[in-house]
């Protein structure tokens, strides 16, 4: 019985992910300096790529417990990200009334996905950290 | 789920790290199983039982509450 590989990218892809994030931050500041524009979509687009590479690449010691942590992190991050996206839309983008004849404004998919992936990644490393704490106390 | 992993590991004179290497998981995973924080997959349970020269149902057993919960 052969075990299937869960994550497509090797752990080296984490470096590529970090480079994407740094590229996003750098581009954001360059655009702000040259054009005085807060281009959130630019930074969040590259942030999505970077965070995806980091979260979905295999860990140095990659086993089923790690996969379980990633799945658990995602099951919390997706609804939490959805709630945050809704709150941003509601409080900062002044949603149109259902019968107003206007489109309902929303943050971009890149921003929403960045929120979800950031929460998932943070939660994943927190769960890994909890395991290490448990190991020390055992 | 109850388990006798720590006992069986000690009987085999094996550290968590040694067992982890043999079944190809991290030491944290073995520790999580021992303290009951994580229930291993069927595949991993069989591998552990094989390495410790015992049977899966001798290592792991259901508790009363396991029938009520989904995980």
Backbone of each chain as ProteinMPNN parsed JSONL, in Angstrom:
{"seq_chain_A": "XXXXXXXXXXXXXXXXXXXXXXXXXXXXXXXXXXXXXXXXXXXXXXXXXXXXXXXXXXXXXXXXXXXXXXXXXXXXXXXXXXXXXXXXXXXXXXXXXXXXXXXXXXXXXXXXXXXXXXXXXXXXXXXXXXXXXXXXXX", "coords_chain_A": {"N_chain_A": [[0.844, -1.199, 0.0], [0.801, 2.018, -1.084], [1.692, 5.192, 0.157], [0.17, 8.291, -0.615], [1.572, 11.316, -1.879], [0.986, 14.252, -0.179], [1.457, 17.061, -0.327], [2.421, 19.093, -2.995], [4.644, 20.727, -3.446], [8.136, 20.94, -2.657], [9.956, 21.484, 0.456], [11.681, 23.521, -0.131], [10.337, 25.379, -1.59], [9.344, 27.177, 0.15], [11.157, 29.216, 0.424], [10.901, 30.47, -2.037], [8.331, 31.36, -1.695], [8.702, 33.232, 0.382], [10.262, 35.06, -1.0], [8.413, 35.969, -2.887], [6.644, 37.316, -1.194], [8.325, 39.33, -0.168], [8.879, 40.634, -2.554], [6.339, 41.597, -3.159], [5.925, 43.405, -1.007], [8.018, 45.18, -1.459], [7.34, 46.148, -4.052], [4.965, 47.408, -3.429], [5.799, 49.547, -1.8], [7.443, 50.897, -3.592], [5.602, 51.702, -5.528], [4.041, 53.356, -4.003], [5.867, 55.35, -3.339], [6.511, 56.406, -5.827], [4.084, 57.006, -7.128], [2.282, 57.678, -5.186], [0.258, 55.888, -4.412], [-1.8, 53.62, -2.682], [-1.547, 50.617, -3.318], [-3.189, 48.035, -2.645], [-4.073, 45.702, -3.852], [-1.938, 44.921, -5.446], [0.1, 44.223, -3.594], [-1.29, 42.263, -2.124], [-1.86, 40.356, -4.053], [0.65, 39.257, -4.685], [1.272, 38.436, -2.167], [-0.569, 36.382, -1.775], [0.414, 34.408, -3.539], [2.919, 33.949, -2.34], [2.222, 33.142, 0.312], [0.724, 30.87, -0.287], [2.663, 29.174, -1.378], [4.252, 28.834, 0.883], [2.484, 27.729, 2.814], [1.436, 25.433, 1.509], [3.596, 23.865, 0.856], [5.76, 21.088, 1.511], [6.766, 20.187, 4.873], [9.879, 20.162, 6.795], [10.035, 17.871, 8.452], [7.689, 16.025, 7.471], [4.689, 14.753, 8.199], [1.693, 12.786, 8.948], [0.573, 14.093, 11.126], [1.367, 16.74, 10.805], [-0.028, 17.3, 8.44], [-2.579, 17.084, 9.431], [-2.593, 19.266, 11.165], [-2.4, 21.336, 9.293], [-4.78, 21.039, 7.916], [-6.61, 21.472, 10.008], [-5.96, 24.108, 10.64], [-6.781, 25.368, 8.294], [-9.543, 24.838, 8.333], [-10.36, 26.505, 10.34], [-9.426, 28.946, 9.462], [-10.723, 29.574, 7.027], [-13.606, 30.126, 7.527], [-13.125, 32.182, 9.423], [-11.694, 34.067, 7.935], [-13.637, 34.682, 6.083], [-15.556, 35.926, 7.674], [-14.088, 38.188, 8.517], [-13.654, 39.398, 6.016], [-16.298, 40.011, 5.311], [-16.881, 41.826, 7.371], [-15.055, 43.894, 6.797], [-16.038, 44.658, 4.299], [-18.563, 45.53, 5.055], [-18.169, 47.591, 6.998], [-16.222, 49.32, 5.887], [-16.613, 49.644, 3.152], [-19.104, 50.599, 2.622], [-21.763, 49.101, 1.919], [-23.985, 48.681, -0.851], [-27.526, 49.214, -0.873], [-29.866, 46.459, -1.068], [-31.89, 46.992, -2.931], [-30.963, 49.074, -4.437], [-30.013, 49.272, -7.019], [-27.319, 49.234, -7.542], [-24.004, 47.771, -7.807], [-22.866, 45.428, -5.328], [-20.268, 46.402, -3.303], [-16.999, 44.954, -2.79], [-14.037, 43.705, -1.155], [-11.044, 42.783, -2.971], [-10.52, 39.522, -4.489], [-7.921, 38.709, -4.055], [-7.203, 40.055, -1.702], [-9.032, 38.958, 0.12], [-8.281, 36.258, 0.004], [-5.662, 36.473, 0.887], [-6.079, 37.19, 3.541], [-7.294, 34.856, 4.545], [-5.236, 32.952, 4.081], [-3.166, 34.029, 5.611], [-4.187, 33.829, 8.213], [-4.472, 31.045, 8.335], [-1.81, 30.173, 8.071], [-0.605, 31.336, 10.312], [-2.037, 30.077, 12.344], [-1.364, 27.421, 11.868], [1.413, 27.373, 12.466], [1.189, 28.026, 15.116], [-0.115, 25.755, 16.154], [1.86, 23.851, 15.701], [3.784, 24.857, 17.394], [2.473, 24.525, 19.84], [2.548, 21.742, 20.017], [5.262, 21.334, 20.432], [5.546, 22.544, 22.918], [3.943, 20.852, 24.468], [5.448, 18.57, 24.244], [7.725, 19.222, 25.667], [6.68, 19.542, 28.201], [5.826, 17.018, 28.771]], "CA_chain_A": [[0.0, 0.0, 0.0], [1.691, 3.177, -1.196], [1.122, 6.445, 0.648], [0.214, 9.356, -1.617], [2.193, 12.555, -1.44], [-0.092, 15.218, 0.021], [1.817, 18.4, -0.783], [3.138, 19.03, -4.265], [5.916, 21.437, -3.469], [9.104, 20.559, -1.624], [10.099, 22.543, 1.468], [12.474, 24.629, -0.716], [9.416, 26.372, -2.147], [9.095, 28.197, 1.187], [12.047, 30.342, 0.105], [10.259, 31.172, -3.159], [7.189, 32.036, -1.079], [9.2, 34.42, 1.102], [10.693, 36.019, -2.027], [7.185, 36.565, -3.437], [6.126, 38.272, -0.197], [9.236, 40.481, -0.157], [8.656, 41.321, -3.831], [5.066, 42.307, -2.996], [6.12, 44.54, -0.093], [8.897, 46.133, -2.158], [6.559, 46.782, -5.129], [3.983, 48.271, -2.784], [6.459, 50.787, -1.371], [7.917, 51.608, -4.792], [4.439, 52.343, -6.147], [3.623, 54.454, -3.126], [6.87, 56.414, -3.418], [6.508, 57.046, -7.15], [2.756, 57.473, -7.566], [1.455, 57.944, -3.996], [-0.92, 55.009, -4.453], [-1.792, 52.473, -1.771], [-2.055, 49.532, -4.166], [-3.348, 46.84, -1.8], [-4.214, 44.527, -4.723], [-0.598, 44.522, -5.893], [0.789, 43.506, -2.505], [-2.029, 41.07, -1.71], [-1.718, 39.357, -5.117], [1.927, 38.558, -4.49], [1.177, 37.807, -0.837], [-1.304, 35.122, -1.987], [1.353, 33.421, -4.095], [3.925, 33.642, -1.328], [1.628, 32.389, 1.421], [0.337, 29.546, -0.809], [3.877, 28.353, -1.458], [4.724, 28.512, 2.24], [1.533, 26.845, 3.507], [1.184, 24.165, 0.826], [4.797, 23.075, 0.574], [5.96, 20.124, 2.593], [7.638, 20.623, 5.971], [11.107, 19.36, 6.858], [9.534, 16.561, 8.895], [6.314, 16.087, 7.002], [3.953, 13.515, 8.461], [0.241, 12.969, 8.982], [0.232, 15.068, 12.169], [1.545, 18.047, 10.158], [-1.153, 17.456, 7.516], [-3.742, 17.295, 10.292], [-2.502, 20.663, 11.62], [-2.712, 22.233, 8.168], [-6.226, 20.929, 7.663], [-7.282, 22.133, 11.123], [-5.721, 25.549, 10.476], [-7.625, 25.841, 7.19], [-10.965, 24.789, 8.706], [-10.63, 27.701, 11.145], [-9.066, 30.159, 8.721], [-11.678, 29.911, 5.961], [-14.725, 30.908, 8.065], [-12.646, 33.412, 10.078], [-11.38, 34.995, 6.85], [-14.916, 35.094, 5.496], [-16.158, 36.892, 8.61], [-13.303, 39.425, 8.437], [-13.955, 40.007, 4.715], [-17.638, 40.597, 5.413], [-16.825, 43.001, 8.253], [-14.378, 44.97, 6.045], [-17.002, 45.135, 3.288], [-19.692, 46.206, 5.704], [-17.797, 48.817, 7.703], [-15.335, 50.23, 5.148], [-16.972, 49.839, 1.738], [-20.488, 51.082, 2.571], [-22.498, 48.264, 0.966], [-25.189, 49.23, -1.483], [-28.784, 48.587, -0.435], [-30.244, 45.418, -2.037], [-32.774, 47.48, -4.0], [-30.465, 50.382, -4.886], [-29.613, 49.239, -8.42], [-25.854, 49.338, -7.645], [-23.277, 46.554, -7.433], [-22.419, 45.375, -3.934], [-18.802, 46.455, -3.314], [-16.3, 43.947, -1.987], [-12.578, 43.695, -1.302], [-10.69, 41.88, -4.07], [-10.285, 38.108, -4.141], [-6.553, 38.627, -3.538], [-7.196, 40.504, -0.301], [-9.762, 37.95, 0.905], [-7.457, 35.042, 0.093], [-4.506, 36.798, 1.741], [-6.54, 37.132, 4.94], [-7.484, 33.435, 4.885], [-3.944, 32.26, 4.115], [-2.381, 34.543, 6.75], [-4.731, 33.206, 9.436], [-4.154, 29.605, 8.284], [-0.382, 29.982, 8.319], [-0.369, 31.674, 11.717], [-2.632, 29.02, 13.171], [-0.575, 26.209, 11.667], [2.643, 27.458, 13.258], [0.794, 28.005, 16.53], [-0.375, 24.346, 16.504], [3.171, 23.191, 15.743], [4.41, 25.363, 18.61], [1.778, 23.853, 20.952], [3.082, 20.379, 20.073], [6.602, 21.387, 21.047], [5.331, 22.848, 24.335], [3.444, 19.606, 25.071], [6.551, 17.615, 24.288], [8.623, 19.632, 26.75], [6.03, 19.342, 29.501], [5.538, 15.579, 28.992]], "C_chain_A": [[0.886, 1.259, 0.0], [0.988, 4.447, -0.714], [1.246, 7.523, -0.418], [0.856, 10.601, -1.022], [1.108, 13.618, -1.35], [0.245, 16.579, -0.563], [2.751, 18.33, -1.98], [4.522, 19.642, -4.2], [6.842, 20.944, -2.35], [9.275, 21.74, -0.669], [10.917, 23.731, 0.948], [11.58, 25.737, -1.27], [9.052, 27.453, -1.122], [9.941, 29.44, 0.906], [11.441, 31.169, -1.037], [9.067, 31.973, -2.625], [7.61, 33.315, -0.374], [9.625, 35.495, 0.097], [9.49, 36.725, -2.662], [6.646, 37.642, -2.481], [6.995, 39.537, -0.174], [9.065, 41.32, -1.423], [7.388, 42.173, -3.746], [5.229, 43.556, -2.144], [6.964, 45.629, -0.777], [8.101, 46.896, -3.234], [5.553, 47.778, -4.569], [4.614, 49.617, -2.416], [6.964, 51.616, -2.56], [6.756, 52.371, -5.43], [3.952, 53.533, -5.304], [4.563, 55.646, -3.271], [6.75, 57.177, -4.746], [5.164, 57.655, -7.536], [1.82, 57.845, -6.418], [0.143, 57.158, -4.017], [-0.744, 53.871, -3.463], [-2.374, 51.285, -2.541], [-2.097, 48.211, -3.373], [-3.443, 45.57, -2.658], [-2.863, 44.011, -5.204], [0.094, 43.688, -4.814], [0.05, 42.22, -2.136], [-1.965, 39.962, -2.764], [-0.444, 38.55, -4.93], [1.976, 37.845, -3.138], [0.473, 36.444, -0.945], [-0.376, 34.033, -2.512], [2.351, 32.976, -3.037], [3.375, 32.764, -0.215], [1.215, 30.987, 0.968], [1.561, 28.635, -0.882], [4.348, 27.93, -0.07], [3.79, 27.483, 2.898], [1.42, 25.468, 2.855], [2.445, 23.439, 0.362], [5.039, 22.165, 1.769], [6.917, 20.679, 3.644], [8.889, 19.756, 5.983], [10.804, 17.952, 7.366], [8.035, 16.559, 8.613], [5.617, 14.757, 7.263], [2.463, 13.827, 8.605], [-0.21, 13.97, 10.042], [0.339, 16.493, 11.603], [0.372, 18.322, 9.218], [-2.432, 17.764, 8.298], [-3.768, 18.751, 10.778], [-2.873, 21.63, 10.506], [-4.206, 22.224, 7.868], [-7.013, 21.671, 8.749], [-7.155, 23.655, 11.004], [-6.634, 26.111, 9.383], [-9.106, 25.843, 7.557], [-11.353, 25.964, 9.608], [-10.45, 28.967, 10.319], [-10.119, 30.549, 7.684], [-12.898, 30.662, 6.524], [-14.286, 32.204, 8.734], [-12.339, 34.476, 9.028], [-12.64, 35.544, 6.201], [-15.594, 36.152, 6.369], [-15.429, 38.233, 8.513], [-13.593, 40.161, 7.12], [-15.32, 40.7, 4.74], [-17.635, 41.864, 6.259], [-16.152, 44.181, 7.548], [-15.35, 45.556, 5.026], [-18.088, 45.998, 3.924], [-19.294, 47.567, 6.287], [-16.98, 49.811, 6.864], [-15.765, 50.493, 3.702], [-18.425, 50.249, 1.549], [-21.345, 50.3, 1.57], [-23.754, 48.927, 0.42], [-26.417, 48.513, -0.949], [-29.208, 47.554, -1.486], [-31.093, 45.957, -3.197], [-32.277, 48.803, -4.61], [-30.077, 50.423, -6.363], [-28.121, 49.4, -8.628], [-25.23, 47.988, -7.299], [-22.901, 46.606, -5.954], [-20.893, 45.399, -3.919], [-18.184, 45.387, -2.413], [-14.795, 44.112, -2.165], [-12.228, 42.661, -2.368], [-10.473, 40.452, -3.553], [-8.893, 37.941, -3.547], [-6.503, 39.001, -2.05], [-7.866, 39.444, 0.581], [-8.92, 36.688, 1.098], [-6.222, 35.275, 0.968], [-4.883, 36.702, 3.215], [-6.652, 35.676, 5.379], [-6.131, 32.731, 5.051], [-3.074, 32.73, 5.289], [-2.865, 33.905, 8.052], [-4.324, 31.734, 9.483], [-2.689, 29.357, 8.633], [-0.039, 30.255, 9.788], [-0.851, 30.576, 12.643], [-1.826, 27.718, 13.072], [0.695, 26.239, 12.515], [2.347, 27.492, 14.755], [0.558, 26.556, 16.987], [0.925, 23.552, 16.6], [3.904, 23.578, 17.036], [3.803, 24.682, 19.843], [2.298, 22.432, 21.133], [4.439, 20.342, 20.763], [6.508, 21.676, 22.54], [4.889, 21.574, 25.075], [4.569, 18.591, 25.245], [7.489, 17.929, 25.444], [8.01, 19.338, 28.115], [5.757, 17.868, 29.805], [6.705, 14.873, 29.669]], "O_chain_A": [[1.616, 1.522, 0.955], [-0.139, 4.744, -1.11], [2.292, 7.66, -1.052], [0.709, 10.898, 0.164], [0.392, 13.863, -2.321], [-0.592, 17.191, -1.227], [3.742, 17.6, -1.974], [5.462, 19.143, -4.818], [6.397, 20.585, -1.259], [8.807, 22.846, -0.938], [10.857, 24.821, 1.517], [12.006, 26.884, -1.403], [8.522, 28.506, -1.477], [9.498, 30.568, 1.122], [11.464, 32.399, -1.008], [8.825, 33.105, -3.043], [6.963, 34.353, -0.511], [9.383, 36.684, 0.307], [9.539, 37.923, -2.94], [6.248, 38.727, -2.905], [6.485, 40.657, -0.163], [9.101, 42.55, -1.377], [7.363, 43.317, -4.2], [4.742, 44.63, -2.498], [6.667, 46.821, -0.688], [8.174, 48.121, -3.32], [5.315, 48.84, -5.145], [4.049, 50.679, -2.68], [6.924, 52.846, -2.547], [6.9, 53.529, -5.822], [3.518, 54.559, -5.828], [4.127, 56.796, -3.32], [6.867, 58.402, -4.795], [5.113, 58.696, -8.193], [0.691, 58.277, -6.651], [-0.924, 57.679, -3.69], [0.31, 53.236, -3.403], [-3.563, 50.989, -2.423], [-1.174, 47.398, -3.428], [-2.967, 44.506, -2.263], [-2.67, 42.804, -5.353], [0.604, 42.599, -5.08], [0.682, 41.198, -1.866], [-2.008, 38.779, -2.429], [-0.454, 37.322, -5.004], [2.622, 36.809, -2.981], [0.868, 35.48, -0.29], [-0.367, 32.904, -2.02], [2.599, 31.783, -2.86], [3.987, 31.763, 0.157], [1.334, 30.027, 1.729], [1.5, 27.467, -0.496], [4.792, 26.798, 0.123], [4.249, 26.493, 3.466], [1.318, 24.456, 3.548], [2.368, 22.505, -0.435], [4.587, 22.433, 2.882], [7.762, 21.524, 3.351], [8.965, 18.748, 5.281], [11.257, 16.964, 6.788], [7.231, 17.032, 9.417], [5.923, 13.752, 6.619], [2.027, 14.962, 8.413], [-1.244, 14.619, 9.889], [-0.501, 17.345, 11.892], [-0.163, 19.43, 9.192], [-3.25, 18.586, 7.887], [-4.821, 19.388, 10.802], [-3.57, 22.618, 10.735], [-4.811, 23.262, 7.604], [-7.958, 22.402, 8.454], [-8.114, 24.39, 11.237], [-7.192, 27.198, 9.53], [-9.847, 26.737, 7.148], [-12.513, 26.372, 9.644], [-11.208, 29.928, 10.449], [-10.378, 31.736, 7.487], [-13.202, 31.751, 6.036], [-14.978, 33.217, 8.635], [-12.679, 35.646, 9.204], [-12.703, 36.712, 5.82], [-16.133, 37.139, 5.869], [-16.063, 39.286, 8.436], [-13.756, 41.381, 7.104], [-15.474, 41.821, 4.254], [-18.291, 42.85, 5.924], [-16.6, 45.321, 7.67], [-15.479, 46.773, 4.897], [-18.471, 47.044, 3.401], [-19.989, 48.564, 6.095], [-17.042, 51.016, 7.108], [-15.322, 51.468, 3.096], [-18.925, 50.246, 0.424], [-21.619, 50.799, 0.478], [-24.476, 49.629, 1.128], [-26.35, 47.331, -0.61], [-28.942, 47.746, -2.672], [-31.023, 45.439, -4.311], [-33.047, 49.55, -5.214], [-29.836, 51.502, -6.904], [-27.677, 49.671, -9.743], [-25.83, 47.17, -6.602], [-22.651, 47.676, -5.399], [-20.272, 44.493, -4.474], [-18.772, 44.977, -1.412], [-14.334, 44.597, -3.198], [-13.022, 41.761, -2.642], [-10.273, 40.219, -2.361], [-8.697, 37.131, -2.642], [-5.84, 38.338, -1.252], [-7.351, 39.078, 1.637], [-8.851, 36.127, 2.192], [-5.793, 34.383, 1.7], [-4.113, 36.199, 4.034], [-6.168, 35.303, 6.447], [-5.907, 32.013, 6.025], [-2.342, 31.941, 5.885], [-2.061, 33.492, 8.887], [-3.89, 31.231, 10.519], [-2.368, 28.446, 9.395], [0.712, 29.509, 10.417], [-0.171, 30.195, 13.595], [-1.635, 27.013, 14.063], [1.021, 25.266, 13.196], [3.158, 27.042, 15.565], [0.981, 26.174, 18.079], [1.075, 22.69, 17.467], [4.55, 22.75, 17.678], [4.521, 24.309, 20.772], [2.469, 21.967, 22.259], [4.729, 19.452, 21.563], [7.277, 21.137, 23.336], [5.39, 21.261, 26.155], [4.638, 17.865, 26.237], [7.988, 17.027, 26.117], [8.7, 18.943, 29.055], [5.49, 17.506, 30.951], [6.634, 13.672, 29.926]]}, "seq_chain_B": "XXXXXXXXXXXXXXXXXXXXXXXXXXXXXXXXXXXXXXXXXXXXXXXXXXXXXXXXXXXXXXXXXXXXXXX", "coords_chain_B": {"N_chain_B": [[-9.403, 7.687, 22.758], [-7.676, 5.005, 24.141], [-4.226, 4.238, 24.732], [-1.379, 2.025, 24.726], [1.102, 2.788, 24.111], [3.398, 4.066, 25.201], [4.13, 2.272, 27.16], [4.622, -0.09, 25.688], [6.671, 0.82, 24.092], [8.635, 1.282, 25.97], [8.974, -1.334, 26.823], [10.169, -2.375, 24.605], [12.502, -1.099, 24.772], [12.996, 1.429, 23.561], [13.446, 4.727, 22.337], [11.411, 7.732, 21.953], [12.285, 9.137, 19.739], [13.685, 7.187, 18.292], [11.647, 5.388, 17.63], [10.062, 7.114, 16.148], [11.724, 7.627, 13.94], [11.809, 5.089, 12.801], [9.17, 4.668, 11.953], [8.854, 6.726, 10.318], [7.916, 9.354, 11.046], [7.568, 12.501, 12.865], [9.175, 13.186, 16.06], [7.52, 14.611, 17.705], [5.028, 13.82, 16.832], [4.84, 11.157, 17.702], [4.953, 11.642, 20.427], [2.587, 13.142, 20.736], [0.707, 11.176, 20.185], [1.172, 9.394, 22.271], [0.406, 10.912, 24.535], [-2.217, 11.127, 24.059], [-3.275, 13.157, 22.505], [-3.476, 13.001, 19.825], [-4.893, 10.909, 17.385], [-3.658, 8.254, 15.608], [-3.441, 7.496, 12.014], [-4.787, 4.582, 10.32], [-2.792, 3.329, 8.857], [-0.407, 4.331, 10.05], [-0.777, 3.376, 12.645], [-0.601, 0.616, 12.227], [2.028, 0.443, 11.342], [3.441, 1.283, 13.635], [2.689, -0.721, 15.427], [3.835, -2.917, 14.162], [6.596, -2.305, 14.286], [6.924, -2.309, 17.037], [6.475, -4.894, 17.563], [3.915, -5.992, 18.096], [0.27, -6.211, 18.277], [-2.189, -4.164, 16.626], [-4.643, -3.827, 18.011], [-3.799, -4.433, 20.514], [-2.321, -2.339, 21.183], [-3.906, -0.035, 20.839], [-7.046, 0.994, 22.12], [-10.623, 1.354, 22.247], [-12.448, 3.853, 24.07], [-15.174, 4.516, 26.368], [-16.332, 7.07, 25.736], [-15.594, 7.397, 23.09], [-17.495, 6.434, 21.354], [-19.398, 8.327, 21.195], [-18.324, 10.621, 20.042], [-17.242, 12.212, 16.925], [-14.588, 12.281, 16.251]], "CA_chain_B": [[-8.82, 6.363, 22.529], [-6.595, 4.67, 25.067], [-3.146, 3.498, 24.074], [-0.29, 1.539, 25.578], [2.304, 3.032, 23.309], [4.55, 4.369, 26.06], [4.487, 1.005, 27.831], [5.2, -1.005, 24.685], [7.939, 1.417, 23.665], [9.586, 1.017, 27.063], [9.222, -2.782, 26.789], [11.102, -2.603, 23.495], [13.711, -0.311, 25.035], [13.109, 2.33, 22.416], [13.083, 6.121, 22.634], [10.425, 8.307, 21.032], [12.989, 9.512, 18.508], [13.988, 5.957, 17.539], [10.385, 4.893, 17.062], [9.652, 8.084, 15.118], [12.544, 7.394, 12.74], [11.439, 3.801, 12.182], [7.864, 4.74, 11.289], [8.926, 7.882, 9.416], [7.161, 10.536, 11.486], [8.376, 13.312, 13.776], [9.108, 12.789, 17.474], [6.334, 15.282, 18.252], [3.844, 13.007, 16.492], [4.825, 10.013, 18.64], [4.601, 12.201, 21.737], [1.16, 13.497, 20.704], [-0.075, 9.929, 20.264], [1.326, 8.854, 23.634], [-0.373, 11.666, 25.535], [-3.628, 11.055, 23.67], [-3.732, 14.359, 21.799], [-3.642, 12.703, 18.404], [-5.199, 9.517, 17.043], [-2.965, 8.025, 14.331], [-4.172, 6.835, 10.928], [-4.683, 3.113, 10.344], [-1.465, 2.994, 8.315], [0.613, 4.613, 11.062], [-1.011, 2.462, 13.771], [-0.045, -0.685, 11.831], [3.497, 0.564, 11.31], [3.919, 1.324, 15.028], [2.496, -2.069, 15.986], [4.83, -3.791, 13.537], [7.92, -1.978, 14.84], [6.943, -2.694, 18.456], [6.222, -6.327, 17.583], [2.643, -6.269, 18.773], [-0.881, -6.035, 17.392], [-2.797, -2.832, 16.741], [-5.658, -3.789, 19.065], [-3.14, -4.517, 21.817], [-1.772, -0.994, 21.422], [-4.97, 0.97, 20.911], [-8.39, 0.476, 22.427], [-11.647, 2.395, 22.339], [-13.0, 4.179, 25.39], [-16.635, 4.742, 26.359], [-16.678, 8.326, 25.071], [-15.272, 7.372, 21.657], [-18.685, 6.082, 20.573], [-20.257, 9.51, 21.068], [-17.72, 11.695, 19.244], [-16.914, 11.881, 15.543], [-13.135, 12.127, 16.094]], "C_chain_B": [[-7.64, 6.141, 23.463], [-5.454, 4.034, 24.275], [-2.049, 3.119, 25.056], [1.062, 1.752, 24.903], [3.552, 3.248, 24.167], [5.086, 3.088, 26.714], [5.205, 0.061, 26.862], [6.558, -0.5, 24.201], [9.025, 1.138, 24.705], [9.961, -0.472, 27.082], [10.242, -3.138, 25.7], [12.395, -1.8, 23.628], [14.006, 0.689, 23.911], [12.727, 3.753, 22.832], [12.028, 6.592, 21.629], [11.076, 8.609, 19.683], [13.275, 8.291, 17.64], [12.73, 5.415, 16.856], [9.928, 5.799, 15.922], [10.422, 7.859, 13.818], [12.1, 6.133, 12.017], [10.108, 3.854, 11.451], [7.735, 6.009, 10.427], [7.966, 9.025, 9.769], [8.053, 11.352, 12.423], [8.22, 12.804, 15.22], [7.871, 13.398, 18.141], [5.065, 14.462, 17.993], [3.719, 11.82, 17.448], [4.408, 10.503, 20.025], [3.106, 12.538, 21.804], [0.275, 12.255, 20.815], [-0.03, 9.39, 21.694], [0.467, 9.59, 24.661], [-1.858, 11.765, 25.152], [-4.17, 12.289, 22.969], [-4.033, 14.074, 20.335], [-3.898, 11.212, 18.203], [-4.573, 9.232, 15.681], [-3.877, 7.398, 13.272], [-3.979, 5.327, 11.05], [-3.277, 2.685, 9.911], [-0.379, 3.182, 9.381], [0.465, 3.671, 12.261], [-0.419, 1.078, 13.457], [1.48, -0.66, 11.819], [4.07, 0.536, 12.725], [3.826, -0.072, 15.648], [3.546, -3.036, 15.442], [6.207, -3.577, 14.158], [8.022, -2.444, 16.299], [6.596, -4.171, 18.66], [4.977, -6.692, 18.407], [1.493, -6.085, 17.776], [-1.518, -4.665, 17.654], [-3.801, -2.782, 17.895], [-5.073, -4.024, 20.461], [-2.575, -3.142, 22.201], [-2.868, 0.041, 21.669], [-6.298, 0.325, 21.261], [-9.364, 1.633, 22.609], [-12.074, 2.612, 23.779], [-14.495, 4.444, 25.228], [-17.022, 5.969, 25.517], [-16.428, 8.335, 23.571], [-16.479, 7.073, 20.784], [-19.574, 7.307, 20.337], [-19.677, 10.568, 20.142], [-17.36, 11.212, 17.849], [-15.417, 11.688, 15.349], [-12.446, 11.895, 17.424]], "O_chain_B": [[-6.735, 6.968, 23.563], [-5.688, 3.368, 23.266], [-1.821, 3.788, 26.064], [2.015, 0.999, 25.104], [4.616, 2.69, 23.896], [6.292, 2.858, 26.807], [6.251, -0.505, 27.18], [7.47, -1.283, 23.935], [10.164, 0.808, 24.373], [11.115, -0.827, 27.327], [11.051, -4.054, 25.846], [13.254, -1.809, 22.746], [15.121, 0.766, 23.396], [11.782, 3.945, 23.597], [11.784, 5.95, 20.607], [10.492, 8.366, 18.627], [13.132, 8.337, 16.418], [12.743, 5.041, 15.684], [9.471, 5.332, 14.879], [9.846, 7.897, 12.731], [12.02, 6.099, 10.789], [9.924, 3.17, 10.445], [6.671, 6.315, 9.889], [7.297, 9.583, 8.9], [9.168, 10.937, 12.737], [7.269, 12.095, 15.548], [7.258, 12.79, 19.018], [4.155, 14.419, 18.821], [2.632, 11.517, 17.94], [3.611, 9.86, 20.708], [2.443, 12.255, 22.802], [-0.773, 12.283, 21.459], [-1.049, 8.984, 22.253], [-0.124, 8.971, 25.546], [-2.646, 12.409, 25.844], [-5.384, 12.454, 22.848], [-4.761, 14.824, 19.686], [-3.21, 10.366, 18.775], [-4.912, 9.891, 14.699], [-4.933, 6.848, 13.584], [-3.115, 4.858, 11.791], [-2.662, 1.805, 10.513], [0.46, 2.305, 9.587], [1.461, 3.22, 12.826], [0.19, 0.449, 14.323], [2.135, -1.617, 12.232], [5.06, -0.147, 12.987], [4.757, -0.539, 16.305], [4.077, -3.868, 16.177], [6.897, -4.534, 14.512], [9.072, -2.913, 16.737], [6.444, -4.633, 19.791], [5.001, -7.565, 19.275], [1.716, -5.837, 16.591], [-1.4, -4.096, 18.739], [-3.818, -1.822, 18.666], [-5.759, -3.839, 21.467], [-2.382, -2.834, 23.377], [-2.775, 0.871, 22.573], [-6.632, -0.751, 20.765], [-9.001, 2.723, 23.053], [-12.066, 1.691, 24.597], [-15.008, 4.577, 24.117], [-17.93, 5.901, 24.689], [-16.976, 9.171, 22.853], [-16.491, 7.418, 19.602], [-20.389, 7.332, 19.415], [-20.42, 11.329, 19.522], [-17.193, 10.019, 17.599], [-14.998, 11.017, 14.406], [-11.225, 11.746, 17.469]]}, "name": "protein", "num_of_chains": 2, "seq": "XXXXXXXXXXXXXXXXXXXXXXXXXXXXXXXXXXXXXXXXXXXXXXXXXXXXXXXXXXXXXXXXXXXXXXXXXXXXXXXXXXXXXXXXXXXXXXXXXXXXXXXXXXXXXXXXXXXXXXXXXXXXXXXXXXXXXXXXXXXXXXXXXXXXXXXXXXXXXXXXXXXXXXXXXXXXXXXXXXXXXXXXXXXXXXXXXXXXXXXXXXXXXXXXX"}
